[in-house]
Amino acid sequence: MVLATLVATSGSTYRKPGARMLIGSDGRYYGLLSGGCLESDLIHHANQVMASGRAIAIEYDMRGPDDELFGFGAGCEGAMRILLERLEHGSRASENVKAAVCETSKGNVATLISIYESRDTPLGTYRLTDDLPIGLKQHIEDSIKGWKQCQMVAEVHADQCRALLHRLFPIPHILICGAGPDAQPVVSQLLSLGWRVSVVDHRASYATGQRFPGAEVFHNDASQLSETIRLGGCHAAVVMSHHLPTDIVYLRELAALETPGFIGLLGPTRRRQRIAMDLGETMRRLEWRLHGPVGLPIGAVTPEGIALSVASQIHSWIAALRQPTTTLG
């Protein structure tokens, strides 16, 4: 396969630096970099990389009127540079991507370095543990001190080198407390994002894997939540059992730790106020991260619409934690 990494953009583009896709030798691809505008041309370049084994960086410029005549006619008014490299067993790219996946699966943040312009260093995907030029490695180490952004560009003028430093975060893990009928579209929405979802309920008839394909499902009492799920590994939780005493117990369990950082509570404001009274002092440990009623105000009235509003709010919250691109020169 060929790994395609979006390493630089200018103007309006469908995806941003750090986005990746895979292109197979049979022409099939996984993921998108342009929304379908450039993928067929990327396959052509990927075949060349597959044959030669040499990584290349290609550029697409869709700005201005010339794009209609000589380009792809996408009208995106943006430019993008894409690094293509062969991905095969034992290759540097393969080993480094696998190592990054291993790190993120443990809940850690991994960093990959995509060198896409260099006079002396082969193009491709690296990690800091690789044999990089001393000047480049030192520059990267200096750059990432206190680094909070998702991406940055490192430039080393001695080597005429440019590289994208990209932080890979763990896949969001969302906990759904309550497995009623309206939890099914919520879980479906979250799974469609490629996220990990765990569902817990005290009712055996609801807590079944058949009702939530693709999710982890647990049948247990609310009071045993911390024994059932490693709450420290969850990014967000939604409390939606539709049973007031059970929701109160879930919130007590969630209040015991500072994670998850996002806790959604389904139901109207008056219900939240009643729960707050019952929780008493425990509510103080939840207030800064409790979102109730959960969901963005999109005018949702159906279970599917409400699920969309809930998933959107969680998505927005997680995206805000993973800050936008910064360029360092």
C-alpha positions as CSV (number, residue, x, y, z in Angstrom):
1,M,0.0,0.0,0.0
2,V,0.9,3.7,-0.2
3,L,0.5,6.0,2.7
4,A,-0.6,9.5,1.6
5,T,-0.1,12.2,4.2
6,L,-1.4,15.8,3.8
7,V,1.6,17.8,5.0
8,A,0.9,21.4,4.0
9,T,-2.1,23.5,2.9
10,S,-2.9,27.0,1.9
11,G,-6.4,28.6,1.5
12,S,-9.5,26.5,1.7
13,T,-9.0,22.7,1.7
14,Y,-11.2,19.8,2.6
15,R,-8.7,18.3,5.1
16,K,-5.9,19.9,7.1
17,P,-2.3,18.9,7.7
18,G,-1.9,15.6,9.4
19,A,-4.8,13.9,7.5
20,R,-3.9,10.5,6.0
21,M,-5.2,7.9,3.6
22,L,-4.1,4.5,2.3
23,I,-4.0,3.6,-1.3
24,G,-3.9,-0.1,-2.3
25,S,-2.2,-1.7,-5.2
26,D,-5.6,-2.6,-6.5
27,G,-6.7,1.1,-6.7
28,R,-8.9,1.0,-3.7
29,Y,-8.4,3.6,-1.0
30,Y,-9.3,4.2,2.6
31,G,-9.9,7.7,3.9
32,L,-10.2,11.0,1.9
33,L,-7.9,14.0,1.6
34,S,-9.9,16.1,-0.9
35,G,-13.5,14.8,-0.7
36,G,-13.0,12.9,-4.0
37,C,-11.6,15.7,-6.2
38,L,-8.0,14.5,-6.4
39,E,-8.1,10.8,-5.3
40,S,-8.1,9.4,-8.8
41,D,-5.0,11.4,-9.7
42,L,-3.4,10.4,-6.4
43,I,-3.9,6.7,-7.3
44,H,-1.8,7.4,-10.5
45,H,1.0,8.9,-8.4
46,A,0.7,6.1,-5.8
47,N,1.3,3.5,-8.5
48,Q,4.5,5.2,-9.4
49,V,5.6,5.2,-5.8
50,M,4.6,1.6,-5.5
51,A,6.8,0.7,-8.4
52,S,9.8,2.8,-7.5
53,G,9.7,2.5,-3.7
54,R,10.8,6.1,-3.6
55,A,8.7,8.6,-1.5
56,I,7.6,11.8,-3.3
57,A,5.7,15.0,-2.4
58,I,3.2,16.3,-4.9
59,E,1.3,19.6,-4.9
60,Y,-2.2,20.5,-6.1
61,D,-3.0,24.2,-6.5
62,M,-6.7,24.9,-7.1
63,R,-6.6,28.6,-6.6
64,G,-7.6,31.1,-9.2
65,P,-9.4,30.8,-12.6
66,D,-6.7,28.6,-14.1
67,D,-8.0,25.6,-12.1
68,E,-11.1,25.6,-14.3
69,L,-9.0,25.3,-17.5
70,F,-6.0,23.3,-16.5
71,G,-6.7,21.9,-13.1
72,F,-9.4,19.8,-11.5
73,G,-12.2,22.3,-11.6
74,A,-12.9,21.8,-7.9
75,G,-13.3,25.5,-7.1
76,C,-11.9,25.0,-3.6
77,E,-9.5,28.0,-3.8
78,G,-6.9,26.0,-1.9
79,A,-3.5,24.4,-2.4
80,M,-2.2,21.2,-0.8
81,R,1.0,19.2,-0.6
82,I,0.8,15.5,-0.1
83,L,3.6,13.1,0.8
84,L,3.4,9.6,-0.8
85,E,5.4,6.7,0.5
86,R,5.3,2.9,0.1
87,L,3.9,1.1,3.2
88,E,5.2,-2.5,3.4
89,H,6.1,-4.9,6.1
90,G,9.3,-3.8,7.9
91,S,9.5,-0.4,6.2
92,R,10.3,2.7,8.3
93,A,6.8,4.2,7.6
94,S,5.1,0.9,8.5
95,E,7.0,0.5,11.8
96,N,6.5,4.1,12.8
97,V,2.8,4.1,12.1
98,K,2.4,0.9,14.0
99,A,4.4,2.3,17.0
100,A,2.2,5.4,17.0
101,V,-1.0,3.3,16.9
102,C,0.4,1.3,19.8
103,E,1.0,4.4,21.8
104,T,-2.4,5.9,21.2
105,S,-4.1,2.6,22.1
106,K,-2.5,2.9,25.5
107,G,-4.1,6.3,25.9
108,N,-0.9,8.2,25.2
109,V,-0.2,10.9,22.6
110,A,2.2,9.9,19.8
111,T,4.2,12.2,17.5
112,L,5.1,11.5,13.9
113,I,7.5,13.5,11.7
114,S,6.7,13.7,8.0
115,I,9.7,15.1,6.1
116,Y,8.4,16.3,2.8
117,E,11.2,18.6,1.6
118,S,14.9,17.9,2.1
119,R,18.2,18.2,0.4
120,D,19.9,15.3,2.2
121,T,17.4,13.3,4.2
122,P,15.1,10.8,2.5
123,L,11.4,11.9,2.5
124,G,9.1,9.9,4.6
125,T,7.6,9.3,8.1
126,Y,9.9,9.3,11.1
127,R,9.9,9.4,14.9
128,L,12.3,11.1,17.2
129,T,13.9,7.8,17.9
130,D,15.0,7.4,14.3
131,D,18.4,8.3,12.9
132,L,17.7,11.9,11.9
133,P,20.2,14.6,11.2
134,I,21.5,16.2,14.4
135,G,20.4,19.7,13.4
136,L,16.9,18.5,12.5
137,K,16.4,16.4,15.6
138,Q,17.6,19.3,17.9
139,H,15.3,21.7,16.2
140,I,12.3,19.4,16.6
141,E,13.1,18.7,20.2
142,D,13.4,22.5,20.9
143,S,10.1,23.1,19.0
144,I,8.0,20.6,20.8
145,K,8.8,21.8,24.3
146,G,5.5,23.1,25.7
147,W,3.8,22.2,22.4
148,K,0.0,22.0,22.7
149,Q,-1.1,22.2,19.0
150,C,-2.0,19.3,16.8
151,Q,0.5,20.2,14.1
152,M,3.5,22.4,13.4
153,V,6.0,22.9,10.7
154,A,9.7,22.5,11.5
155,E,12.3,24.1,9.1
156,V,16.0,23.5,9.2
157,H,17.7,25.8,6.7
158,A,21.1,24.0,6.7
159,D,19.5,20.9,5.2
160,Q,16.8,22.9,3.4
161,C,14.4,20.6,5.2
162,R,10.7,21.0,6.0
163,A,8.8,18.6,8.1
164,L,5.3,18.3,9.6
165,L,5.2,17.4,13.2
166,H,1.9,15.8,14.0
167,R,0.5,14.7,17.3
168,L,-1.8,11.7,17.2
169,F,-4.3,11.5,20.0
170,P,-6.0,8.4,21.4
171,I,-9.3,7.5,19.7
172,P,-12.1,9.1,21.8
173,H,-13.7,6.7,24.2
174,I,-17.3,7.5,25.1
175,L,-19.3,6.0,27.9
176,I,-23.1,5.8,27.6
177,C,-24.8,5.2,30.9
178,G,-28.2,3.8,30.0
179,A,-29.1,1.4,27.1
180,G,-32.7,2.4,26.4
181,P,-34.1,2.7,22.8
182,D,-32.9,6.3,22.4
183,A,-29.3,5.3,23.3
184,Q,-29.1,3.2,20.1
185,P,-28.9,6.2,17.6
186,V,-26.5,8.0,20.0
187,V,-24.2,5.0,19.9
188,S,-24.6,4.6,16.2
189,Q,-23.6,8.2,15.6
190,L,-20.5,7.9,17.8
191,L,-19.4,4.7,16.2
192,S,-19.7,6.2,12.7
193,L,-17.0,8.6,13.7
194,G,-14.7,5.7,14.4
195,W,-14.8,6.2,18.1
196,R,-14.8,3.6,20.8
197,V,-18.1,3.4,22.7
198,S,-19.0,1.5,25.9
199,V,-22.6,1.1,27.1
200,V,-23.7,0.1,30.6
201,D,-27.1,-0.6,32.0
202,H,-28.6,-2.3,35.0
203,R,-31.4,-3.8,32.9
204,A,-30.5,-7.2,31.3
205,S,-33.1,-6.8,28.5
206,Y,-31.4,-3.5,27.4
207,A,-27.7,-4.4,28.0
208,T,-27.2,-6.8,25.0
209,G,-24.6,-6.7,22.3
210,Q,-27.2,-7.4,19.6
211,R,-28.8,-4.0,20.3
212,F,-25.4,-2.1,20.0
213,P,-23.3,-3.8,17.3
214,G,-19.7,-2.4,17.4
215,A,-19.9,-1.2,21.0
216,E,-18.8,-2.7,24.3
217,V,-21.9,-3.6,26.4
218,F,-21.9,-4.2,30.1
219,H,-24.8,-5.4,32.3
220,N,-24.2,-4.1,35.9
221,D,-25.6,-1.9,38.6
222,A,-24.9,1.8,38.4
223,S,-23.2,1.7,41.8
224,Q,-20.6,-0.6,40.2
225,L,-19.7,1.7,37.4
226,S,-16.1,2.3,38.4
227,E,-15.6,-1.4,38.7
228,T,-17.2,-2.0,35.3
229,I,-15.4,0.7,33.3
230,R,-12.0,2.3,33.7
231,L,-13.4,5.8,33.9
232,G,-9.9,7.3,33.7
233,G,-9.7,6.1,30.1
234,C,-13.0,7.7,29.0
235,H,-13.1,11.1,27.4
236,A,-16.8,11.7,27.7
237,A,-19.9,10.2,29.3
238,V,-23.6,10.6,28.7
239,V,-26.0,9.7,31.5
240,M,-29.3,8.7,29.9
241,S,-31.0,5.8,31.8
242,H,-34.3,7.6,32.0
243,H,-34.5,6.4,35.6
244,L,-33.9,9.3,38.1
245,P,-32.4,7.3,41.0
246,T,-30.1,5.4,38.6
247,D,-28.9,8.6,36.9
248,I,-28.1,10.0,40.4
249,V,-26.0,7.0,41.2
250,Y,-24.2,7.2,37.8
251,L,-23.4,10.9,38.5
252,R,-22.1,10.1,42.0
253,E,-19.8,7.5,40.5
254,L,-18.6,9.9,37.9
255,A,-18.0,12.6,40.4
256,A,-15.5,10.5,42.3
257,L,-12.8,11.2,39.6
258,E,-11.9,14.2,37.5
259,T,-12.4,12.2,34.3
260,P,-14.2,12.0,32.0
261,G,-13.9,15.7,31.4
262,F,-17.3,15.9,29.7
263,I,-20.4,14.5,31.3
264,G,-23.7,14.9,29.5
265,L,-27.0,14.6,31.2
266,L,-30.1,13.9,29.1
267,G,-33.4,15.6,30.1
268,P,-34.8,19.1,30.7
269,T,-33.3,21.8,33.0
270,R,-35.9,21.1,35.7
271,R,-34.8,17.5,35.9
272,R,-31.1,18.6,36.2
273,Q,-32.1,21.0,39.1
274,R,-33.8,18.2,40.9
275,I,-30.8,15.9,40.5
276,A,-28.5,18.7,41.8
277,M,-30.6,19.0,44.9
278,D,-30.4,15.3,45.5
279,L,-26.6,15.2,44.9
280,G,-26.0,18.1,47.3
281,E,-22.2,18.8,47.8
282,T,-21.4,16.1,45.2
283,M,-22.7,18.4,42.5
284,R,-19.8,20.8,43.1
285,R,-17.4,18.2,41.8
286,L,-19.5,17.9,38.6
287,E,-20.5,21.5,37.8
288,W,-17.5,22.4,35.7
289,R,-17.9,19.4,33.4
290,L,-21.6,18.7,33.5
291,H,-23.6,19.5,30.3
292,G,-27.3,19.3,30.8
293,P,-29.5,19.3,28.9
294,V,-26.8,17.6,26.8
295,G,-26.7,18.3,23.0
296,L,-26.4,21.4,20.8
297,P,-29.6,23.4,20.2
298,I,-30.3,22.3,16.6
299,G,-34.0,22.0,17.0
300,A,-33.9,18.2,17.3
301,V,-37.2,16.4,18.1
302,T,-36.6,12.8,17.0
303,P,-34.3,10.3,18.7
304,E,-32.0,10.5,15.7
305,G,-31.9,14.3,15.7
306,I,-31.2,14.3,19.5
307,A,-28.4,11.7,18.9
308,L,-26.9,14.0,16.3
309,S,-27.0,17.0,18.7
310,V,-25.4,15.0,21.5
311,A,-22.7,13.6,19.2
312,S,-22.0,17.1,17.8
313,Q,-21.6,18.6,21.2
314,I,-19.1,15.9,22.2
315,H,-17.3,16.3,18.9
316,S,-17.0,20.0,19.4
317,W,-15.7,19.6,22.9
318,I,-13.0,17.1,21.9
319,A,-12.0,19.2,18.9
320,A,-11.5,22.2,21.2
321,L,-9.0,20.3,23.3
322,R,-7.0,19.5,20.2
323,Q,-6.0,22.9,19.1
324,P,-5.6,24.1,15.5
325,T,-2.5,24.1,13.3
326,T,0.5,26.4,14.2
327,T,3.4,27.1,11.9
328,L,6.9,27.6,13.3
329,G,9.6,28.8,11.0
